[in-house]
Amino acid sequence: MTVSRPVPTTNARLDVAGELLALLADVSTEPRPDTQLDALTLAVAADLPVLLWGEPGIGKTAALTQLADSLDLPLTTVIASVHEPSDFSGLPIIGDDPATQGVPMAPPDWAVRLVRAGRGLLFLDELSTAPPAVQAALLRVVLERRVGTLRLPPGVRIVAAANPRSSAADGWELSPPLANRFVHLRWTHDHDVVVRGLGGTWPRATLPVLDPQKLPGAVAFARRAVCTLLAARPKLVHQLPNTETRRGGAWPSPRSWEMALRLIAFATAAGADRDVLSQLVRGTVGDGAGFELLTSIDRMDLPDPEVLLAEPAAAELPQRGDLRQAVLDAVVAAVRKRPERSRWDAAWELLVKAVETGAPDLVVVPATTLATLRRDDWVVPAAIEQLATVVSVSQRADRAAARVVVEVGR
């Protein structure tokens, strides 16, 4: 006798499908070095609006969802491109006595929910497909944190996402006033992160740990870093780019320099990685001004050449090649400024130490310059013999390279 099995009802089938979907959504997180995620969380901690730039499908929305979960913040997503300007500036409603009280601007429901919660992550998606009128309405939301008559509470953080115009559906360039209010971060995918995430484990977003003892020093360091650069390069205070595309990104202005100063202070207090600071600084004032600021910060930590000349045996030279080159050049410049036999000998001792602890080619130019500073009554130190081979080999290599260029050009 054949026993027939009962056919599952439609609801039962959907319940099983729901169980499978729940299993697929059951993922975990782990602490994992991730520069772009660290940059995002630091900017969120600094309460600065962030704009993530990336191709469609790169995982910007998923990253924000995971960020909100990790920080235990309710996520409110607003698709900017499908809203009208009044959705951000407020909808006019008739009050009891418009002639006396005027016409109030009622905020949308998502803004009311954020105010009631007192905290949250406001995610403005598809910003580059929002028309100029909507972008203009968003200015007040991003800068003043106002939506209609409501002011978003301090516990609300703002993050936006956009696709480059080349890959956006009916995309627009961001208006310069709106673009200059964001920290711009390039969002790319990491193969290892994606593979491990699809396997069920994604990187965990954690807010930076700020050292209370470092706060006053971090603020002083940030102010000195920005002010030192701008005092020497006044043209960098405000540089509106000359192309529409670049105006829609990061560029230097008093507003963006203030944001850069805040990020430097937060990064210093948190002991953030230099790559994280680099992304944040360049995402605030642009690549050109950002690189100049980072270089200026690096040089702020360089040892004083006078200290090195006073005790060359105890000197510690930077490991990075560009910083070591800057230190050696500064030492030679100090000797040129005040040429004395003892200082000249100390400089040679430092160059020998540089050869013994790093790339020899870095000393070629400083050694050549230092040799020209010798006075007739100064005895050539024995240290020069240790450098003679390095300098002569480098010069022969330069001459050989020059001959190759000439022969190729014939």
C-alpha positions as CSV (number, residue, x, y, z in Angstrom):
1,M,0.0,0.0,0.0
2,T,1.4,3.4,-1.0
3,V,1.4,6.0,1.7
4,S,1.1,9.6,0.4
5,R,3.0,12.3,2.1
6,P,1.1,15.5,2.8
7,V,2.1,18.4,0.5
8,P,3.6,21.3,2.5
9,T,1.4,24.4,2.3
10,T,2.7,27.6,0.8
11,N,3.3,29.1,4.2
12,A,5.3,26.1,5.4
13,R,7.5,26.3,2.3
14,L,8.1,30.0,3.0
15,D,8.9,29.1,6.6
16,V,11.6,26.7,5.5
17,A,12.9,29.3,3.1
18,G,13.0,31.8,5.9
19,E,15.1,29.3,8.0
20,L,17.6,29.1,5.1
21,L,17.8,32.8,4.8
22,A,18.4,33.2,8.5
23,L,21.3,30.7,8.3
24,L,22.8,32.7,5.4
25,A,22.4,35.9,7.4
26,D,24.1,34.4,10.4
27,V,27.6,35.8,10.1
28,S,30.2,36.8,12.7
29,T,32.9,39.5,12.9
30,E,36.5,39.4,13.9
31,P,39.2,42.1,14.6
32,R,41.2,42.5,11.4
33,P,43.5,45.2,10.2
34,D,41.5,47.2,7.6
35,T,42.8,50.7,6.8
36,Q,39.7,52.0,5.1
37,L,37.4,50.7,7.8
38,D,39.7,52.2,10.5
39,A,39.6,55.6,8.6
40,L,35.8,55.5,8.4
41,T,35.4,54.7,12.1
42,L,37.8,57.4,13.2
43,A,36.0,60.0,11.1
44,V,32.7,58.8,12.6
45,A,34.2,59.2,16.1
46,A,35.3,62.7,15.2
47,D,31.7,63.5,14.2
48,L,32.6,64.5,10.7
49,P,30.3,63.7,7.7
50,V,32.0,61.0,5.5
51,L,31.4,60.3,1.8
52,L,32.3,56.8,0.5
53,W,33.2,56.8,-3.2
54,G,33.1,53.4,-4.9
55,E,31.9,51.5,-7.9
56,P,28.4,49.9,-7.7
57,G,28.3,46.6,-5.9
58,I,31.6,47.2,-4.0
59,G,29.9,46.8,-0.6
60,K,29.4,50.4,0.6
61,T,25.9,49.7,1.9
62,A,26.9,46.4,3.5
63,A,29.8,48.1,5.2
64,L,27.5,50.8,6.7
65,T,25.1,48.2,7.9
66,Q,27.9,46.2,9.6
67,L,29.3,49.5,11.0
68,A,25.9,50.4,12.6
69,D,25.6,46.9,14.1
70,S,29.2,47.0,15.5
71,L,28.7,50.4,17.0
72,D,25.2,49.5,18.2
73,L,23.7,52.5,16.4
74,P,20.3,52.4,14.7
75,L,20.7,52.8,11.0
76,T,18.5,55.1,9.0
77,T,19.0,54.9,5.2
78,V,17.8,57.7,3.0
79,I,18.1,57.3,-0.8
80,A,18.9,60.9,-1.7
81,S,18.2,60.5,-5.4
82,V,14.5,59.6,-4.9
83,H,13.7,62.5,-2.6
84,E,12.6,66.1,-3.3
85,P,14.3,69.1,-1.9
86,S,11.3,69.6,0.5
87,D,12.0,66.2,2.1
88,F,15.2,67.7,3.6
89,S,14.2,71.4,4.0
90,G,10.8,70.5,5.5
91,L,7.3,70.2,4.2
92,P,5.2,73.4,4.6
93,I,2.1,72.9,6.7
94,I,-0.7,75.3,7.6
95,G,-0.7,76.1,11.3
96,D,-3.4,77.6,13.5
97,D,-2.8,81.2,12.5
98,P,-0.3,81.5,9.5
99,A,-0.6,85.2,9.5
100,T,0.8,85.4,13.0
101,Q,2.9,82.2,13.4
102,G,4.0,81.8,9.8
103,V,4.0,78.5,7.9
104,P,6.0,75.8,9.8
105,M,8.2,73.3,8.0
106,A,7.3,69.8,9.1
107,P,10.3,67.3,9.1
108,P,10.0,63.9,7.4
109,D,9.3,60.8,9.5
110,W,12.9,59.5,9.4
111,A,14.2,62.7,11.0
112,V,11.6,62.5,13.7
113,R,12.7,58.9,14.5
114,L,16.3,59.9,14.8
115,V,15.5,62.8,17.2
116,R,13.4,60.4,19.3
117,A,16.2,57.9,19.4
118,G,18.7,60.5,20.3
119,R,21.4,58.6,18.4
120,G,21.9,56.8,15.2
121,L,23.7,56.5,11.9
122,L,22.1,58.5,9.1
123,F,23.1,57.0,5.7
124,L,22.6,59.2,2.7
125,D,22.9,56.8,-0.2
126,E,23.3,57.5,-4.0
127,L,24.3,61.0,-3.4
128,S,25.9,61.5,-6.8
129,T,22.6,60.7,-8.5
130,A,20.7,63.4,-6.6
131,P,19.9,66.5,-8.7
132,P,21.5,69.8,-7.8
133,A,18.3,71.1,-6.1
134,V,18.3,68.1,-3.7
135,Q,22.1,68.6,-3.1
136,A,21.4,72.2,-2.2
137,A,18.7,71.1,0.3
138,L,21.2,68.6,1.8
139,L,23.7,71.4,2.6
140,R,21.8,72.3,5.8
141,V,21.4,68.7,6.9
142,V,25.1,68.0,6.5
143,L,26.5,71.3,7.9
144,E,23.9,72.5,10.4
145,R,22.3,69.0,11.1
146,R,18.9,70.5,10.6
147,V,15.9,68.8,8.9
148,G,13.0,71.2,8.7
149,T,12.5,72.7,12.2
150,L,14.3,69.7,13.8
151,R,18.0,69.7,14.9
152,L,19.5,66.2,14.8
153,P,21.0,65.3,18.2
154,P,24.7,65.1,18.8
155,G,24.5,61.3,18.9
156,V,23.7,61.1,15.2
157,R,26.5,60.5,12.8
158,I,26.2,61.2,9.0
159,V,27.7,58.9,6.3
160,A,27.0,59.1,2.6
161,A,27.8,57.0,-0.4
162,A,28.2,57.8,-4.1
163,N,29.3,56.3,-7.3
164,P,31.7,58.0,-9.7
165,R,29.8,59.9,-12.4
166,S,31.1,57.4,-15.0
167,S,29.4,54.5,-13.3
168,A,26.4,56.3,-11.8
169,A,22.9,56.1,-13.3
170,D,22.1,59.6,-14.6
171,G,24.9,60.8,-12.3
172,W,25.7,64.4,-11.4
173,E,28.9,65.9,-10.1
174,L,28.6,67.0,-6.5
175,S,28.3,70.8,-6.0
176,P,31.4,72.4,-4.5
177,P,29.6,73.6,-1.4
178,L,28.3,70.1,-0.6
179,A,31.5,68.3,-1.5
180,N,33.6,70.6,0.7
181,R,31.6,69.5,3.8
182,F,32.6,65.8,3.6
183,V,35.6,63.7,4.3
184,H,36.0,61.8,1.0
185,L,37.1,58.1,1.3
186,R,37.7,55.8,-1.7
187,W,36.0,52.5,-0.9
188,T,37.5,49.5,-2.6
189,H,37.2,45.8,-2.1
190,D,39.9,43.6,-0.6
191,H,40.0,40.1,-2.1
192,D,40.8,38.4,1.2
193,V,38.2,40.3,3.1
194,V,35.5,39.5,0.6
195,V,36.4,35.8,0.5
196,R,36.5,35.5,4.3
197,G,33.3,37.5,4.6
198,L,31.5,35.3,2.2
199,G,32.7,32.4,4.3
200,G,30.8,34.0,7.2
201,T,33.3,36.2,9.0
202,W,33.6,40.0,8.3
203,P,36.0,42.6,9.8
204,R,34.7,44.2,13.0
205,A,34.4,48.0,13.0
206,T,35.5,49.4,16.4
207,L,35.7,53.0,17.5
208,P,39.2,54.2,18.2
209,V,40.4,54.1,21.8
210,L,41.4,57.7,22.7
211,D,44.1,58.0,25.4
212,P,42.9,60.7,27.9
213,Q,46.5,61.6,28.8
214,K,47.2,62.4,25.1
215,L,44.3,64.8,24.5
216,P,45.9,68.1,25.2
217,G,49.1,67.1,23.4
218,A,47.1,65.8,20.4
219,V,45.3,69.1,20.0
220,A,48.5,71.1,20.3
221,F,50.2,68.9,17.8
222,A,47.3,69.1,15.3
223,R,47.2,72.9,15.5
224,R,51.0,73.2,15.1
225,A,50.9,70.8,12.1
226,V,48.2,72.7,10.2
227,C,49.4,76.2,11.1
228,T,53.0,75.5,10.3
229,L,52.2,74.4,6.8
230,L,49.7,77.2,6.1
231,A,52.1,79.8,7.4
232,A,54.7,78.7,4.9
233,R,52.2,78.0,2.1
234,P,49.4,80.7,2.4
235,K,48.1,79.8,-1.1
236,L,46.9,76.4,0.3
237,V,44.4,78.1,2.6
238,H,41.8,78.1,-0.1
239,Q,42.1,76.5,-3.6
240,L,38.9,75.9,-5.5
241,P,39.8,73.4,-8.3
242,N,39.4,74.6,-11.9
243,T,37.5,71.5,-13.1
244,E,33.9,70.4,-12.3
245,T,35.0,66.9,-11.4
246,R,37.7,67.9,-8.9
247,R,35.3,70.5,-7.3
248,G,33.1,67.6,-6.5
249,G,35.8,66.0,-4.4
250,A,38.2,67.0,-1.6
251,W,39.9,70.4,-1.9
252,P,41.4,72.9,0.6
253,S,39.4,75.6,2.2
254,P,39.3,77.0,5.8
255,R,36.4,74.6,6.5
256,S,38.3,71.5,5.2
257,W,41.5,72.6,7.0
258,E,39.4,72.7,10.2
259,M,38.2,69.2,9.6
260,A,41.8,68.0,8.8
261,L,43.0,69.6,12.1
262,R,40.3,67.6,14.0
263,L,41.2,64.4,12.3
264,I,44.9,64.8,13.1
265,A,44.0,65.4,16.8
266,F,41.8,62.3,16.9
267,A,44.4,60.2,15.0
268,T,47.2,61.3,17.4
269,A,45.1,60.6,20.5
270,A,44.2,57.2,19.2
271,G,47.7,56.3,18.0
272,A,46.3,55.6,14.5
273,D,48.3,54.1,11.7
274,R,49.9,56.6,9.3
275,D,48.1,55.0,6.3
276,V,44.8,55.8,8.1
277,L,45.8,59.4,8.7
278,S,46.9,59.7,5.1
279,Q,43.5,58.6,3.8
280,L,41.7,61.0,6.1
281,V,43.9,64.0,5.4
282,R,43.9,63.5,1.6
283,G,40.1,62.9,1.8
284,T,39.6,66.2,3.5
285,V,41.9,68.8,1.7
286,G,42.8,66.8,-1.5
287,D,45.8,64.8,-2.6
288,G,48.2,67.8,-3.3
289,A,47.6,69.7,-0.1
290,G,47.2,66.5,1.8
291,F,50.7,65.2,0.8
292,E,52.2,68.5,1.8
293,L,50.6,68.3,5.2
294,L,51.7,64.7,5.7
295,T,55.3,65.6,4.7
296,S,55.2,68.6,7.1
297,I,54.0,66.3,9.9
298,D,56.8,63.9,9.2
299,R,59.4,66.6,9.4
300,M,58.0,67.8,12.7
301,D,59.1,64.6,14.2
302,L,62.6,64.7,12.7
303,P,65.6,65.0,15.1
304,D,67.2,68.4,15.5
305,P,70.4,68.5,13.3
306,E,72.2,70.4,16.1
307,V,71.4,67.6,18.6
308,L,72.8,65.1,16.1
309,L,76.0,67.1,15.5
310,A,76.5,67.4,19.3
311,E,76.4,63.7,19.9
312,P,76.8,61.8,16.6
313,A,77.6,58.5,18.3
314,A,74.3,58.4,20.1
315,A,72.3,59.6,17.0
316,E,69.3,57.6,15.8
317,L,68.4,58.2,12.2
318,P,64.9,57.6,10.7
319,Q,64.4,54.3,9.0
320,R,62.3,55.6,6.1
321,G,64.5,56.6,3.2
322,D,62.9,60.0,2.5
323,L,63.0,61.0,6.1
324,R,66.6,59.9,6.5
325,Q,67.6,61.9,3.4
326,A,65.9,65.0,4.9
327,V,67.8,64.6,8.1
328,L,71.2,64.2,6.4
329,D,70.5,67.2,4.2
330,A,69.6,69.2,7.3
331,V,72.8,68.2,9.0
332,V,74.9,69.3,6.0
333,A,72.9,72.6,5.8
334,A,73.6,73.2,9.5
335,V,77.4,72.7,9.0
336,R,77.2,75.1,6.0
337,K,75.5,77.7,8.1
338,R,78.1,77.4,10.9
339,P,81.3,75.7,9.5
340,E,83.5,74.5,12.2
341,R,86.1,71.6,12.2
342,S,84.3,69.7,15.0
343,R,80.9,70.0,13.3
344,W,82.4,68.9,10.0
345,D,83.9,65.8,11.5
346,A,80.7,65.0,13.4
347,A,78.7,65.3,10.1
348,W,81.1,62.7,8.5
349,E,80.5,60.4,11.4
350,L,76.7,60.7,10.9
351,L,77.1,59.9,7.2
352,V,79.1,56.8,8.0
353,K,76.4,55.7,10.5
354,A,73.8,56.2,7.7
355,V,75.8,53.9,5.4
356,E,76.1,51.2,8.0
357,T,72.4,51.2,9.0
358,G,70.7,52.0,5.7
359,A,70.8,52.4,1.9
360,P,74.3,53.7,0.9
361,D,73.0,55.8,-2.0
362,L,71.3,58.2,0.4
363,V,74.6,59.7,1.5
364,V,76.0,60.4,-2.0
365,V,74.6,63.9,-2.3
366,P,75.2,65.0,1.3
367,A,78.7,63.6,1.2
368,T,79.6,65.4,-2.0
369,T,78.2,68.7,-0.6
370,L,79.9,68.2,2.8
371,A,83.3,67.6,1.0
372,T,83.0,71.0,-0.6
373,L,82.8,72.7,2.8
374,R,86.3,71.6,3.8
375,R,88.8,74.4,4.8
376,D,92.4,74.1,3.8
377,D,93.6,73.6,7.4
378,W,91.1,70.8,8.1
379,V,92.6,67.3,8.1
380,V,90.5,64.8,6.1
381,P,88.9,62.4,8.6
382,A,89.4,58.7,8.3
383,A,85.6,58.3,7.9
384,I,85.8,59.7,4.4
385,E,87.7,56.6,3.2
386,Q,84.6,54.5,4.2
387,L,82.4,56.6,2.1
388,A,84.8,57.1,-0.9
389,T,83.8,53.7,-2.4
390,V,80.1,54.4,-2.1
391,V,80.4,57.8,-3.7
392,S,82.6,56.6,-6.5
393,V,80.4,53.6,-7.3
394,S,77.3,55.8,-7.4
395,Q,79.0,58.3,-9.7
396,R,80.1,55.6,-12.1
397,A,76.6,54.2,-12.1
398,D,75.2,57.7,-12.9
399,R,77.7,58.1,-15.8
400,A,76.9,54.6,-17.1
401,A,73.2,55.4,-17.0
402,A,73.8,58.7,-18.9
403,R,75.7,56.8,-21.6
404,V,72.8,54.4,-22.0
405,V,70.3,57.2,-22.4
406,V,72.5,58.8,-25.1
407,E,72.9,55.6,-27.0
408,V,69.2,54.8,-26.9
409,G,68.4,58.3,-28.2
410,R,70.6,57.8,-31.2
